[in-house]
Amino acid sequence: MEVIKNKEKERKFLVKYLPEGYEEVRHNLIEQAYLSLLPEFRIRKIGNAYVKTEKGEGDFTRDEAEAPISFETFLDLEKQACTPFLIKMRHYVPLSHGNIAELDVYRNIKDLLTVEVEFKSNEKANAFEIPDWFGREITYDKAFKNKNLAKALGENPKLEMKNLV
């Protein structure tokens, strides 16, 4: 099993409004649940692919190790999940300077829309021109970390965006 390790540099925002044409760009249905919140281990189904990910602590910069797993392994690990599945449609929206906005439209958290942009360096992240459709930055807001969203969903299956702010 090939493990891909990298240092993720990512800024995350709420979404003011959906950008024109977002439904026409490449997109994937993502379902993810957590095996552990600390340390952070998750399983994820993206289309027909299955992965297990370990993430380090942090906000803007964190270590990440990801490995593909089989469907059977996914089903076995699913039984060990400590959170319900977050379900979201991810749209890959092209931005200026070669950046890609990963727009997440959550299916099981009412009215929640987030967008993330990954960067190769701190300099590129700091120079990023924030598009008009991006809302408040939540990179450092722990309530909007996916592991915490999944935990909150477990506590309130009818979770809504208005309960998060």
C-alpha positions in Angstrom: 0.0 0.0 0.0 1.5 3.3 -1.1 1.3 6.0 1.5 1.4 9.6 0.2 2.8 12.1 2.7 2.7 15.8 2.3 2.5 19.0 4.3 -0.9 20.6 3.6 -1.1 24.4 3.4 -4.7 25.3 3.2 -7.0 28.3 3.8 -10.7 27.7 4.4 -13.7 30.1 4.0 -17.4 30.1 4.3 -19.2 30.9 1.1 -21.3 34.1 0.5 -22.9 32.8 -2.7 -22.3 30.0 -5.2 -20.2 31.1 -8.1 -21.7 31.0 -11.6 -21.0 27.7 -13.4 -19.9 25.8 -10.3 -22.2 22.9 -11.2 -20.5 22.4 -14.6 -16.9 21.9 -13.2 -15.5 18.6 -12.1 -17.0 17.3 -8.9 -17.1 14.3 -6.6 -19.4 13.0 -3.9 -17.3 12.6 -0.7 -18.4 10.6 2.3 -16.0 10.6 5.3 -16.1 9.4 8.8 -13.5 9.5 11.6 -11.9 6.5 13.3 -10.2 8.8 15.8 -10.4 12.5 16.5 -7.1 12.7 18.3 -4.9 11.6 16.6 -7.0 12.4 13.5 -7.7 9.3 11.4 -10.5 9.2 8.8 -11.8 7.1 6.0 -13.2 8.6 2.9 -15.0 7.4 -0.2 -14.5 9.7 -3.2 -16.5 8.4 -6.2 -15.3 4.8 -6.5 -12.0 5.3 -4.6 -11.4 4.6 -0.9 -8.7 6.2 1.3 -7.5 6.3 4.9 -5.9 9.5 6.0 -4.0 10.6 9.1 -3.7 14.3 9.7 -1.5 16.1 12.1 -2.6 18.9 14.4 -2.6 22.4 13.1 -4.7 24.9 11.2 -3.1 26.4 8.1 -0.2 23.9 7.9 -0.5 20.3 8.8 1.1 17.0 8.0 -1.0 14.5 6.1 -0.5 10.9 5.2 -3.0 9.2 2.8 -3.2 5.7 1.6 -5.6 4.0 -0.8 -7.6 1.1 0.7 -9.9 -1.5 -0.7 -13.7 -1.4 -0.6 -13.6 -4.4 1.9 -11.2 -2.6 4.2 -13.4 0.5 4.0 -16.4 -1.5 5.1 -14.4 -3.1 8.0 -13.1 0.3 9.1 -16.6 1.9 8.8 -17.7 -0.3 11.7 -15.0 1.4 13.9 -16.0 4.9 13.1 -16.6 7.2 16.1 -18.5 9.8 14.0 -21.3 9.6 11.5 -20.4 10.2 7.9 -20.1 13.8 6.6 -21.5 13.8 3.1 -20.6 16.6 0.7 -20.4 17.3 -3.0 -17.0 18.8 -3.8 -16.7 21.1 -6.8 -13.3 22.0 -8.2 -13.6 25.6 -9.3 -10.7 27.1 -11.2 -9.4 30.4 -9.9 -6.7 32.8 -11.1 -3.0 32.0 -10.9 -3.6 28.3 -11.3 -5.4 28.0 -7.9 -8.3 25.6 -7.5 -11.2 26.3 -5.1 -12.5 23.1 -3.5 -16.1 24.1 -2.9 -18.0 21.8 -0.5 -21.8 21.7 -0.5 -22.7 19.6 2.5 -25.6 17.2 2.1 -26.2 16.4 5.8 -25.5 19.8 7.4 -28.2 22.2 6.3 -27.0 25.4 4.6 -23.3 24.7 5.1 -21.0 25.8 2.2 -17.3 25.9 2.6 -14.4 26.5 0.2 -10.7 25.5 0.6 -7.7 26.5 -1.4 -4.4 24.6 -1.1 -1.1 26.4 -1.6 2.5 25.3 -2.3 4.0 28.0 -0.1 3.2 30.5 2.7 4.0 33.3 0.2 1.4 32.1 -2.3 -1.2 31.8 0.5 -0.5 35.3 1.8 -0.6 36.8 -1.8 -3.9 35.0 -2.6 -6.6 37.4 -3.9 -9.8 36.3 -2.2 -12.7 36.0 -4.7 -15.9 38.0 -4.0 -18.0 34.8 -3.5 -15.8 33.7 -0.6 -17.1 34.7 2.8 -15.5 34.8 6.3 -12.2 33.0 6.6 -12.5 30.0 9.0 -9.0 28.5 8.7 -8.4 29.0 12.4 -12.0 28.3 13.5 -11.9 24.9 15.1 -15.8 24.5 14.8 -15.4 24.2 11.1 -12.7 21.5 11.0 -14.3 18.5 9.3 -13.6 16.2 12.4 -15.5 18.7 14.6 -18.3 19.0 12.1 -18.6 15.2 12.1 -18.6 15.1 15.9 -21.3 17.8 16.1 -23.3 15.9 13.5 -23.2 12.9 15.8 -24.5 15.0 18.7 -27.2 16.6 16.5 -28.2 14.7 13.3 -30.3 17.7 12.2 -27.3 20.0 12.4 -27.6 23.4 10.6 -25.2 26.0 9.7 -26.9 28.5 12.0 -25.9 26.3 15.0 -22.2 26.5 14.0 -21.7 30.3 14.0 
